[in-house]
Amino acid sequence: MTTTNEAEEKAAFAAMLLRESDPFKVALELYPNNTNRALRVANEWPKDPEVLEIQRNLMGDSDNLSFLPSKAELARDIWERMKGTPVNGVNIPTTAEEYTKLAKLYAEVRGFIEKPQNNQNVTVVVPKVIEMPTHGTDEDWEAAAAKQQRELLDVSRSRH
């Protein structure tokens, strides 16, 4: 049976655990002066049915993006790893190759590397040329024009 105080602590733990993946770090935030309690909570509560239910209720049907790190938090984490700062208490040595990969990732996250845009404006230049129809010789053209005029004047034979 969970006490009221423990139920509130489990609710706080569940919410914090959605934002921070390290249960021990979350437990230390909840119990900064009681390492023994924090260690026990970090080991037991992530699998506790009440904590899991609270997390499901908090996430609901939303897209769950609010529980993911922000762009600034991601950049800060990459920056810390580049500097070789211990992450979750583990010192991560970085080789020159790892540093280069992290630096490139950091630059992409921060927007230092410009990506080419796909929506390029294309301008089509159409030369201004007048195309003159050819009707053969002047006599052929005059005969065709005269025939057309006769047909226009003769309404009985007109197609229109």
Secondary structure, 3 states (H helix, E strand, C coil): CCCHHHHHHHHHHHHHHHHCCCHHHHHHHHCCCCHHHHHHHHHHHHHCHHHHHHHHHHHCCCCCHHHCCCHHHHHHHHHHHHHCCCECCECCCCCHHHHHHHHHHHHHHHCCCCCCCCCCCCCCCCCCCCCCCCCCCHHHHHHHHHHHHHHHHCHHHCCC
